[in-house]
């Protein structure tokens, strides 16, 4: 008899799959203190939580028999994923359950902004009858800019089309063919800023989307734009939004998420042109039930060795396989992170070449980690994992090829990841050097020897005297220290690259300065 502990309040209807299983015992004990949970967790093979229970390293250490942790929701901030992975415990979430709920809230925000519904409601409740003050706009024939065309963004687009809105979408992982299937137009982020009458955000918060909408973005927008965010706080720079509202660039904003939650001291809450809700994206009866059903089913499937899809991490492999593969897992993910960070356009094809001894090993887990590294750059950590990465690539019409070869190319083992987008094609190769660990050894035909960790600046430039010195001057003025540097070229005066290992994160403005140096084609910042 396997035992599952439910330590937060979750609908028994959602738990039906587990409660009806004859060989599973479900104990529902919400509101346990940390010490109480720690004392009993050793009895259980499964743990099901919402956001209240904090599954810390100490709890996991005490969970001697635990096989799986289920989170009834998307966020996993309350679970120590690293500790769970080290102990071979699968962590499962429910990323699909709140899709419709959040999409509907987003569209409710769009309609509320169009017709000033919250503000006019508030006035009338106070006995103020003012029809002239609240003249709205029709959605018909307006341009809706959607930033992020994942599950939620796609659902918003369906609803907007029913209102005869013109959909202009930005998503680095959507191809023109996929956009055509969805009946939308793909554009750049700048085109959305300059053309959209309404903008709605549906992208995760990553280092690339942090303050995606800032002072520069607002300066490009049409005067009177309406802006909604039901995704994540921190994508909009709130100080910049306040200024844009005061200056009339943004006619009205609708926010369900904030940089700091609860945002009780935020001036946005008092602004007359801001519609606010307290992070209600998943707060419907159906969504609460759906996430419980989804995660309960996933836990059941996992414990019964049936197919499952929403593991945030990957449970331990057999000791024999793990012995050979473990050193390559981190390298594989970093190859994916790197190549997706320095390529432009929508990904159409991913080729993964395994050469030498590694080609004879169990490479499936390596391919999954490469795909995870690539997709997480845009979709976010909570959305992409070892289990669902191949499915997410398939949903986005990305072709994935695995190629094995006995040729060593001068290395005992070599992994090469090649990305083809609608704009360009690039590749990166990596290996493990005896006594030195993981290394990037070839980038687009340039021989390199790069330790894949920390903060890297990569430049594509023409081989001219003084360029590298200018890089050093710009970084020095910004108080950014260069720890390592490697330069390569194909011929004197030809194409060249530079890898600069720096001591800290670099601001986008610094990268822009490096891009402005004469004879520099492009500059990228990567954190590994």
C-alpha positions as CSV (number, residue, x, y, z in Angstrom):
1,X,0.0,0.0,0.0
2,X,1.5,3.3,-1.1
3,X,0.8,6.4,1.0
4,X,0.3,10.0,-0.1
5,X,0.2,13.0,2.2
6,X,-1.9,16.0,1.1
7,X,-0.6,18.8,3.3
8,X,-2.6,21.7,1.9
9,X,-6.3,22.3,1.3
10,X,-7.2,20.7,-2.0
11,X,-10.7,19.7,-3.3
12,X,-11.5,16.0,-2.7
13,X,-13.1,16.1,-6.2
14,X,-9.7,16.9,-7.6
15,X,-8.2,14.1,-5.6
16,X,-10.7,11.6,-6.9
17,X,-8.2,9.6,-8.9
18,X,-6.1,9.0,-5.8
19,X,-8.9,8.5,-3.4
20,X,-10.5,5.8,-5.6
21,X,-7.2,3.8,-6.0
22,X,-7.5,0.6,-3.9
23,X,-3.7,0.3,-3.4
24,X,-3.1,3.9,-2.4
25,X,-3.8,5.5,1.0
26,X,-4.4,9.2,1.0
27,X,-4.0,11.2,4.2
28,X,-5.3,14.7,4.1
29,X,-3.6,16.8,6.8
30,X,-3.6,20.5,6.0
31,X,-2.0,23.2,8.2
32,X,0.8,21.0,9.5
33,X,3.6,22.8,11.3
34,X,7.1,22.3,9.9
35,X,8.1,20.0,12.7
36,X,4.9,18.0,12.4
37,X,5.5,17.5,8.7
38,X,9.1,16.6,9.2
39,X,8.2,14.0,11.8
40,X,5.7,12.1,9.6
41,X,6.9,12.7,6.0
42,X,9.1,9.5,6.2
43,X,6.0,7.4,6.0
44,X,5.0,8.6,2.6
45,X,5.8,7.8,-1.0
46,X,4.0,10.9,-2.3
47,X,3.4,14.5,-1.1
48,X,0.8,16.8,-2.6
49,X,0.9,20.5,-1.8
50,X,-0.3,23.9,-3.0
51,X,1.6,27.1,-2.1
52,X,1.3,27.0,1.7
53,X,3.5,24.0,2.5
54,X,7.2,24.8,2.3
55,X,9.0,21.7,1.1
56,X,12.5,22.6,2.3
57,X,15.8,20.7,2.1
58,X,15.2,19.6,5.7
59,X,11.8,18.2,4.9
60,X,13.2,16.4,1.9
61,X,16.1,15.0,3.9
62,X,13.6,13.5,6.3
63,X,11.5,12.0,3.5
64,X,13.3,8.7,3.3
65,X,10.6,6.9,1.2
66,X,9.4,9.8,-0.8
67,X,9.2,9.2,-4.6
68,X,7.2,12.2,-5.9
69,X,6.1,15.7,-4.9
70,X,3.1,17.2,-6.6
71,X,2.3,20.9,-6.7
72,X,-1.3,21.7,-7.5
73,X,-0.4,24.8,-9.6
74,X,2.3,26.2,-11.8
75,X,4.7,27.9,-9.4
76,X,7.3,25.7,-7.6
77,X,9.0,28.4,-5.5
78,X,7.9,26.6,-2.3
79,X,9.8,23.4,-3.2
80,X,13.6,22.9,-3.1
81,X,14.0,21.4,-6.5
82,X,17.7,20.8,-6.2
83,X,17.3,18.9,-3.0
84,X,14.5,16.8,-4.4
85,X,16.6,16.0,-7.5
86,X,19.6,15.0,-5.4
87,X,17.4,12.5,-3.6
88,X,15.9,11.1,-6.8
89,X,12.4,12.6,-6.0
90,X,10.3,13.7,-9.0
91,X,8.6,17.1,-8.7
92,X,5.4,17.4,-10.7
93,X,3.3,20.6,-11.3
94,X,0.2,21.4,-13.3
95,X,1.0,24.0,-15.9
96,X,-2.1,23.6,-18.0
97,X,-4.9,23.8,-15.4
98,X,-5.2,27.6,-15.3
99,X,-4.8,28.3,-19.0
100,X,-8.5,29.2,-19.7
101,X,-8.8,31.0,-16.4
102,X,-5.9,33.3,-17.0
103,X,-6.9,33.9,-20.7
104,X,-10.4,34.9,-19.7
105,X,-9.1,37.3,-17.0
106,X,-6.8,38.8,-19.5
107,X,-9.7,39.4,-21.9
108,X,-11.8,40.8,-19.1
109,X,-9.0,43.2,-18.5
110,X,-9.0,44.2,-22.2
111,X,-12.7,44.9,-22.2
112,X,-12.6,46.7,-18.9
113,X,-9.9,49.0,-20.3
114,X,-11.9,49.6,-23.5
115,X,-15.0,50.7,-21.6
116,X,-13.7,52.0,-18.2
117,X,-15.9,49.5,-16.4
118,X,-14.2,49.5,-13.0
119,X,-13.9,53.3,-12.8
120,X,-17.5,54.0,-13.9
121,X,-18.7,51.3,-11.5
122,X,-16.8,52.9,-8.6
123,X,-18.2,56.4,-9.4
124,X,-21.8,55.2,-9.7
125,X,-21.5,53.3,-6.4
126,X,-20.6,56.7,-4.9
127,X,-23.6,58.4,-6.4
128,X,-21.7,60.0,-9.3
129,X,-23.5,59.9,-12.7
130,X,-21.0,60.9,-15.4
131,X,-21.6,59.4,-18.8
132,X,-19.4,61.9,-20.6
133,X,-16.3,61.1,-18.5
134,X,-16.2,57.5,-19.5
135,X,-16.3,57.4,-23.3
136,X,-14.6,54.2,-24.3
137,X,-13.4,52.6,-27.5
138,X,-14.6,49.6,-29.5
139,X,-12.4,46.5,-29.9
140,X,-13.6,46.0,-33.4
141,X,-10.7,46.6,-35.9
142,X,-8.2,47.5,-33.2
143,X,-4.7,46.0,-33.2
144,X,-4.1,43.7,-30.3
145,X,-0.4,43.1,-29.6
146,X,0.2,39.8,-27.8
147,X,3.6,39.3,-26.3
148,X,4.1,35.5,-25.9
149,X,2.0,33.0,-27.9
150,X,2.1,30.0,-25.6
151,X,-1.0,28.3,-24.2
152,X,-2.5,31.5,-22.7
153,X,-1.5,33.9,-25.4
154,X,-3.1,31.6,-28.0
155,X,-6.4,31.4,-26.1
156,X,-6.5,35.2,-25.8
157,X,-5.9,35.4,-29.6
158,X,-8.9,33.2,-30.2
159,X,-11.2,35.4,-28.1
160,X,-9.8,38.6,-29.7
161,X,-10.5,37.3,-33.2
162,X,-14.1,36.8,-32.2
163,X,-14.2,40.5,-31.6
164,X,-12.7,41.2,-35.0
165,X,-9.4,42.5,-33.6
166,X,-6.2,42.3,-35.7
167,X,-3.7,40.2,-33.9
168,X,0.0,41.2,-34.0
169,X,2.0,38.7,-32.0
170,X,5.6,38.5,-30.9
171,X,7.1,35.2,-29.9
172,X,10.7,34.1,-30.7
173,X,9.6,30.4,-30.8
174,X,6.7,30.8,-33.2
175,X,7.4,30.3,-36.9
176,X,5.5,31.9,-39.8
177,X,3.9,28.6,-40.6
178,X,2.6,28.2,-37.0
179,X,1.3,31.8,-37.0
180,X,-0.6,31.1,-40.2
181,X,-2.2,28.1,-38.5
182,X,-3.3,30.3,-35.6
183,X,-4.6,33.0,-38.0
184,X,-2.3,35.8,-36.6
185,X,0.4,38.0,-37.9
186,X,3.9,37.7,-36.5
187,X,5.9,40.9,-35.8
188,X,8.8,42.2,-33.8
189,X,8.5,43.5,-30.3
190,X,9.2,47.0,-31.7
191,X,6.3,46.6,-34.2
192,X,4.0,45.8,-31.4
193,X,5.1,48.8,-29.5
194,X,4.6,51.1,-32.5
195,X,1.4,49.6,-34.0
196,X,-0.8,48.1,-31.2
197,X,-3.8,49.8,-29.7
198,X,-3.9,47.2,-27.0
199,X,-1.0,45.2,-25.6
200,X,-1.3,42.1,-23.4
201,X,1.6,40.1,-21.9
202,X,1.8,36.3,-21.8
203,X,5.5,35.5,-21.4
204,X,7.3,34.2,-18.3
205,X,9.7,36.4,-16.3
206,X,13.2,35.5,-17.3
207,X,16.4,37.5,-17.5
208,X,15.4,38.4,-21.1
209,X,11.9,39.6,-20.2
210,X,12.8,41.5,-17.0
211,X,11.7,45.1,-17.7
212,X,10.9,44.2,-21.3
213,X,8.6,47.1,-21.2
214,X,10.6,50.0,-19.9
215,X,11.1,53.7,-20.7
216,X,12.4,53.0,-24.2
217,X,9.4,50.7,-25.0
218,X,6.9,53.4,-23.8
219,X,8.6,56.0,-25.9
220,X,7.8,53.9,-29.0
221,X,4.2,53.2,-28.2
222,X,1.2,54.9,-29.8
223,X,-0.3,57.6,-27.6
224,X,-3.3,56.2,-25.9
225,X,-2.3,52.6,-25.9
226,X,-4.0,50.3,-23.4
227,X,-1.7,47.8,-21.6
228,X,-2.6,44.6,-19.6
229,X,-0.4,42.2,-17.7
230,X,-1.7,39.0,-16.2
231,X,1.5,37.1,-16.6
232,X,4.3,38.0,-14.2
233,X,5.4,41.1,-12.3
234,X,8.7,42.6,-13.3
235,X,8.1,42.4,-17.1
236,X,6.8,46.0,-16.9
237,X,9.0,48.5,-15.2
238,X,6.5,50.0,-12.8
239,X,8.2,53.4,-12.5
240,X,8.2,53.8,-16.2
241,X,4.6,52.8,-16.4
242,X,3.7,55.5,-13.9
243,X,5.4,58.1,-16.0
244,X,3.7,56.8,-19.2
245,X,0.3,57.0,-17.5
246,X,0.9,60.6,-16.2
247,X,2.1,61.7,-19.7
248,X,-0.9,60.1,-21.4
249,X,1.2,57.6,-23.5
250,X,-0.7,54.8,-21.8
251,X,-4.4,55.6,-21.6
252,X,-5.2,52.9,-19.1
253,X,-3.3,49.9,-17.6
254,X,-4.7,46.7,-16.2
255,X,-2.5,44.7,-13.8
256,X,-3.1,41.4,-12.1
257,X,0.6,40.9,-11.2
258,X,3.3,43.2,-9.6
259,X,7.0,43.4,-9.0
260,X,6.3,43.1,-5.2
261,X,3.3,41.2,-4.0
262,X,1.2,42.3,-2.3
263,X,1.9,45.8,-3.8
264,X,0.3,47.7,-0.9
265,X,2.7,50.6,-1.1
266,X,2.7,50.9,-4.9
267,X,1.4,54.3,-6.2
268,X,-0.1,52.3,-9.2
269,X,-2.9,51.2,-6.9
270,X,-4.1,54.8,-6.4
271,X,-3.7,55.8,-10.0
272,X,-7.1,56.6,-11.6
273,X,-6.2,55.0,-14.9
274,X,-5.0,51.7,-13.5
275,X,-7.3,48.7,-13.1
276,X,-6.0,46.3,-10.5
277,X,-6.8,42.7,-9.3
278,X,-4.8,40.7,-6.6
279,X,-3.2,38.0,-8.8
280,X,-6.4,36.3,-9.7
281,X,-5.2,34.6,-12.9
282,X,-5.8,31.1,-11.5
283,X,-8.6,32.0,-9.1
284,X,-11.6,30.3,-10.6
285,X,-13.4,27.2,-9.3
286,X,-12.6,25.4,-12.5
287,X,-8.9,26.3,-12.4
288,X,-8.5,25.2,-8.8
289,X,-10.2,22.0,-9.6
290,X,-8.3,21.4,-12.8
291,X,-4.8,21.8,-11.3
292,X,-5.8,19.4,-8.5
293,X,-7.1,16.8,-11.0
294,X,-4.0,17.2,-13.2
295,X,-1.4,16.8,-10.5
296,X,-3.3,14.0,-8.8
297,X,-3.4,12.1,-12.1
298,X,0.3,12.8,-12.7
299,X,1.2,11.5,-9.2
300,X,-0.9,8.4,-9.8
301,X,0.8,7.7,-13.2
302,X,4.2,8.3,-11.7
303,X,3.7,5.9,-8.8
304,X,2.2,3.2,-11.2
305,X,5.0,3.6,-13.7
306,X,2.6,4.9,-16.3
307,X,3.5,7.8,-18.8
308,X,3.6,11.2,-17.2
309,X,4.5,14.6,-18.7
310,X,4.7,17.4,-16.1
311,X,7.8,16.6,-14.0
312,X,9.8,19.7,-13.3
313,X,12.9,17.7,-12.8
314,X,13.9,14.2,-13.8
315,X,14.1,11.3,-11.3
316,X,17.4,9.5,-11.0
317,X,18.5,7.2,-13.7
318,X,19.8,3.7,-13.0
319,X,23.2,3.8,-11.3
320,X,24.9,2.1,-14.3
321,X,23.5,4.6,-16.9
322,X,24.0,7.5,-14.5
323,X,27.7,6.6,-14.1
324,X,28.4,7.2,-17.8
325,X,25.9,10.0,-18.4
326,X,26.0,12.2,-15.3
327,X,29.1,14.3,-16.3
328,X,27.5,15.2,-19.6
329,X,24.0,16.3,-18.3
330,X,25.1,19.8,-17.2
331,X,27.2,20.3,-20.4
332,X,24.1,19.3,-22.5
333,X,21.9,21.9,-20.9
334,X,24.5,24.6,-21.1
335,X,25.0,24.0,-24.8
336,X,21.3,24.6,-25.2
337,X,21.3,27.7,-23.1
338,X,24.3,29.1,-24.9
339,X,23.2,28.6,-28.5
340,X,19.6,29.8,-27.9
341,X,21.0,33.0,-26.3
342,X,23.1,34.0,-29.3
343,X,20.8,33.3,-32.2
344,X,18.2,35.5,-33.8
345,X,14.8,34.5,-35.2
346,X,12.3,31.7,-34.6
347,X,13.8,28.3,-34.2
348,X,12.8,25.9,-37.0
349,X,15.3,23.0,-36.6
350,X,17.6,21.6,-33.9
351,X,20.3,19.2,-34.9
352,X,22.2,17.3,-32.1
353,X,25.3,15.4,-33.1
354,X,26.8,12.9,-30.7
355,X,30.3,11.8,-31.7
356,X,32.8,9.3,-30.3
357,X,32.1,7.2,-27.3
358,X,29.1,9.2,-26.1
359,X,27.3,8.1,-29.3
360,X,27.0,4.5,-27.8
361,X,25.5,5.7,-24.6
362,X,21.8,6.4,-23.5
363,X,21.6,9.9,-25.0
364,X,17.8,10.5,-24.5
365,X,18.3,12.3,-21.2
366,X,21.1,14.5,-22.9
367,X,18.8,15.5,-25.7
368,X,16.0,16.4,-23.3
369,X,18.4,18.6,-21.3
370,X,19.6,20.3,-24.5
371,X,16.0,21.0,-25.5
372,X,15.3,22.2,-21.9
373,X,18.2,24.6,-22.1
374,X,17.1,26.0,-25.4
375,X,13.4,26.4,-24.6
376,X,13.8,27.7,-21.1
377,X,15.5,30.8,-22.4
378,X,12.1,32.0,-23.6
379,X,9.4,29.9,-21.9
380,X,10.9,30.0,-18.4
381,X,12.0,27.5,-15.8
382,X,8.6,26.6,-14.5
383,X,7.2,25.8,-18.0
384,X,10.0,23.6,-19.3
385,X,11.5,20.4,-17.9
386,X,13.3,17.2,-18.9
387,X,10.0,15.4,-19.5
388,X,8.0,17.9,-21.5
389,X,10.8,19.6,-23.5
390,X,10.4,17.3,-26.5
391,X,6.6,17.8,-26.5
392,X,6.9,21.6,-26.3
393,X,9.4,21.6,-29.2
394,X,6.9,19.5,-31.2
395,X,4.0,21.8,-30.4
396,X,6.0,24.7,-31.8
397,X,6.8,22.8,-35.0
398,X,10.5,22.6,-34.2
399,X,12.2,19.7,-36.0
400,X,14.6,17.8,-33.7
401,X,17.2,15.5,-35.1
402,X,19.6,13.2,-33.2
403,X,22.7,12.1,-35.2
404,X,25.2,9.6,-33.8
405,X,28.7,9.1,-35.2
406,X,31.7,7.1,-34.3
407,X,34.0,9.8,-35.7
408,X,35.8,11.5,-32.8
409,X,36.7,14.9,-34.5
410,X,39.8,14.8,-32.3
411,X,37.9,14.3,-29.1
412,X,36.9,11.1,-27.2
413,X,33.4,12.5,-26.9
414,X,31.8,15.5,-28.6
415,X,28.3,17.0,-28.5
416,X,27.4,19.5,-31.2
417,X,24.1,21.5,-31.1
418,X,23.1,23.3,-34.3
419,X,20.1,25.7,-34.5
420,X,18.5,26.8,-37.6
421,X,16.0,29.8,-37.4
422,X,14.1,31.7,-40.1
423,X,17.1,34.1,-40.1
424,X,20.3,32.3,-39.5
425,X,22.1,29.1,-38.5
426,X,24.7,28.6,-35.7
427,X,26.3,25.7,-33.8
428,X,28.3,25.1,-30.6
429,X,30.3,22.0,-29.7
430,X,31.3,20.8,-26.3
431,X,33.2,18.0,-24.6
432,X,34.6,16.8,-21.3
433,X,38.4,17.2,-21.0
434,X,40.1,14.8,-18.6
435,X,41.1,16.7,-15.5
436,X,39.5,19.9,-16.7
437,X,35.8,19.1,-17.0
438,X,33.3,20.6,-19.5
439,X,34.5,22.8,-22.3
440,X,33.0,24.6,-25.3
441,X,35.5,23.7,-28.1
442,X,34.0,25.0,-31.3
443,X,31.7,27.9,-32.2
444,X,30.6,28.3,-35.8
445,X,33.9,26.9,-37.0
446,X,36.1,28.9,-34.6
447,X,38.2,26.7,-32.4
448,X,37.8,27.8,-28.8
449,X,38.4,26.5,-25.3
450,X,35.8,28.1,-23.0
451,X,34.7,27.0,-19.5
452,X,30.9,27.1,-19.7
453,X,30.0,28.9,-16.5
454,X,29.5,32.4,-15.2
455,X,28.9,35.5,-17.2
456,X,30.1,35.7,-20.9
457,X,30.1,38.4,-23.5
458,X,30.4,37.1,-27.1
459,X,31.2,39.5,-29.9
460,X,31.0,38.9,-33.7
461,X,33.3,41.4,-35.4
462,X,35.7,42.2,-38.2
463,X,39.4,41.5,-37.3
464,X,40.7,45.1,-37.0
465,X,43.4,46.5,-34.6
466,X,42.1,48.1,-31.5
467,X,38.6,46.6,-31.3
468,X,39.3,44.4,-28.2
469,X,40.9,47.4,-26.5
470,X,37.7,49.4,-27.0
471,X,35.8,46.5,-25.4
472,X,38.0,46.7,-22.4
473,X,37.6,50.5,-22.2
474,X,33.8,50.3,-22.3
475,X,33.7,47.5,-19.6
476,X,36.3,49.3,-17.5
477,X,34.3,52.5,-17.4
478,X,31.3,50.4,-16.3
479,X,33.4,48.9,-13.5
480,X,33.1,45.4,-15.0
481,X,36.2,43.3,-14.7
482,X,37.3,40.9,-17.5
483,X,38.4,37.7,-15.9
484,X,39.1,35.7,-19.1
485,X,39.4,36.5,-22.7
486,X,39.7,34.5,-25.9
487,X,39.8,35.8,-29.5
488,X,39.6,33.8,-32.7
489,X,39.6,34.7,-36.4
490,X,39.3,32.8,-39.7
491,X,42.0,35.0,-41.3
492,X,43.7,38.3,-40.9
493,X,41.2,41.0,-41.5
494,X,38.4,38.5,-41.7
495,X,35.6,37.5,-39.4
496,X,36.5,37.2,-35.7
497,X,34.9,36.4,-32.4
498,X,35.8,37.3,-28.8
499,X,34.7,35.5,-25.6
500,X,35.0,37.7,-22.6
501,X,34.5,36.2,-19.2
502,X,33.3,38.9,-16.8
503,X,32.7,39.0,-13.1
504,X,29.0,40.1,-12.9
505,X,25.8,40.5,-14.9
506,X,26.0,43.2,-17.5
507,X,23.3,45.7,-18.3
508,X,21.6,45.9,-21.7
509,X,22.9,49.4,-22.2
510,X,26.5,48.1,-22.0
511,X,25.9,45.5,-24.6
512,X,24.4,48.3,-26.8
513,X,27.6,50.3,-26.3
514,X,29.7,47.3,-27.4
515,X,27.5,46.9,-30.5
516,X,28.2,50.5,-31.4
517,X,31.9,49.9,-31.7
518,X,33.0,50.2,-35.4
519,X,33.3,46.9,-37.2
520,X,31.3,45.0,-34.6
521,X,28.5,43.0,-36.2
522,X,26.7,41.8,-33.0
523,X,27.2,41.3,-29.3
524,X,25.5,38.9,-26.9
525,X,25.5,38.3,-23.2
526,X,25.0,34.8,-21.8
527,X,24.8,33.6,-18.2
528,X,25.7,29.9,-17.7
